[in-house]
């Protein structure tokens, strides 16, 4: 069932759920799409990453992503 934009906006603005009117099967977040990279790091750095990841209870990949995100947000 199609909904007019004005009706949709009114529901949204009053706090009603509009999820039933959305087709989420094709929804995506372009800024969060993944891209695989390869990088070489010294063995000592890899060991330090693994220690810190273990201390925080996350994976090596997660700690790298967290640190990169923190560093990149500083300049914005």
MOTACOR-V853859 format. One record per residue. SS is DSSP state (@ for helix, = for strand, . for the rest). OMEGA is omega as a letter, one per 40 degrees, with the letter a starting at -180 (* if undefined). Layout:
BEGIN
SS;OMEGA  SS;OMEGA
END
This chain:
BEGIN
.;a  .;i  .;i  .;a  @;a  @;i  @;i  @;a  @;a  @;i  @;a  @;a  @;i  .;i  .;i  .;i  .;i  .;a  @;a  @;a  @;a  .;i  .;a  @;a  @;a  @;a  .;i  .;i  .;a  @;a  @;a  @;i  .;a  .;i  .;a  .;i  .;i  .;i  .;i  .;i  .;i  .;a  @;a  @;a  @;i  @;i  @;i  @;i  @;a  @;i  @;a  @;i  @;i  @;i  @;a  @;i  .;i  .;i  .;i  @;a  @;a  @;a  @;i  @;i  @;i  @;a  @;i  @;i  @;i  @;a  @;a  @;i  @;a  @;a  .;a  .;*
END
